[in-house]
Amino acid sequence: MIRFLTKAKLKDKRVLLRLDLNVPLDKKGNITDDTRIKKSIPTIKYILSKKPTQLIIMSHLGRPKAKIIPKLKLINVARRLQKLLKQNIIKTRDCINIKIPNSKIVLLENLRFHKQEKENNRAFAKKLTDYADIYINDAFGTAHRKHASNNAITKFLPSYAGFLIKQELEKLNLKKPKKPFIAILGCAKISDKIDLIKALLNKVDKLLIGGLISFTFLKAEGYEVGLTRVETSKIRTAKALLKKYKKKIILPLDVKVALNPNAKPQTTHIDKIQKNKIGYDIGPDSVKLFLEELKKSKTVFWNGPLGFYENKKYKNSTNQIAKLLSKNTKKIKTIIGGGDTANAVRLLEKEFYHVSTGGGASLEFISGKELPAIKALEINAKKFKFKIITD
């Protein structure tokens, strides 16, 4: 068992808080969606209410690959956080080898400007813990990563989980879902979702498959898929899954195809896809079939838009599914698996039972995999003797 925030004695302590403030940015570095920042606020406010000496927040942003990228500095994140909290926040020039300013709330610079973060380097983690007395992790979006700021760091300080992690672990628990239980997958590859697919197929009554991954399954069924990208190396895997779970897996009946993303799309049955066309979305008959199955459900887990959602010509299937589920919240418990799916249903987010903040983390948790950051908190709760452990 991990220890949660409410068990921590925070008064007059220096608190080091790991958040996932990895928000999407436009080309100029402006924040386009501050959902992750907003979902961190309850934990921040609780900590401050307990009158700590100081709150030091750390996060990563984007994928700088251990280089200092001006666009990926946390200055805009600090400004947004300051606006939401209505309190002053000082952002530091770096995250290590610095003197922490005399401010109630401090935001350290992007952790991933240093390669040691992703290397889970103990010395790097120790430098971070030198700033504080207590460590709190509320970055569920990185829980599937074994990094210094969420793993090695627990070797040095008493460690707790925040409210967001608590919520994620509780609401993503699908051990005993109400039946019928239906999953929707719209991902791109079988290869990086095989554990999830197998885990779901052992639990669900039906698995509705759309998105790019559906074309690998259609290819496995012997259909022509034109120039649509498929995982050739996984066709045998798809065949085996279709054979074993034939009654559970539901594939599209028709698809929207075009010569390229900007060309005019046309709808075609899956046995009439032309060799020079590319599939970008499931068609209206497929949507109708999926909707009919979903109307019977009591629990739904959804990961991945069903089409090339970034292009407005291919939003229809995803929008129709989201609309149905959002209007039937009393009957259907819908769990959205973060990532692109969360972005696709953002305007309807409040209508669903849960929209995860962690794409990869939520999928690995549901797949039954151990999340390194959560495991580290469990070990800390069992073994930490409330004194700093040195190398």
Secondary structure, DSSP 8 states (H G I E B T S, - for coil): ---BGGGS--TT-EEEEE------B-TTS-BS--HHHHTTHHHHHHHHHT--SEEEEE---S--TTS--GGGSTHHHHHHHHHHHTS--EE-S-SSSS---S-SEEE---GGGSHHHHTT-HHHHHHHHTT-SEEEE--GGGTTS--TTTTGGGGTS-EEE-HHHHHHHHHT--SS--SSEEEEE--S-STTTHHHHHHHHTT-SEEEE-TTHHHHHHHHTT---TT----GGGHHHHHHHHHHTTTTEE--SEEEEESSTTS--EEEEGGG--TT-EEEEE-HHHHHHHHHHHTT-SEEEEES-SS-TTSGGG-HHHHHHHHHHHH-TTT-EEEE-SHHHHHHTGGGGGGSSEE-S-HHHHHHHHTT---HHHHHHHHHHHH--SS----
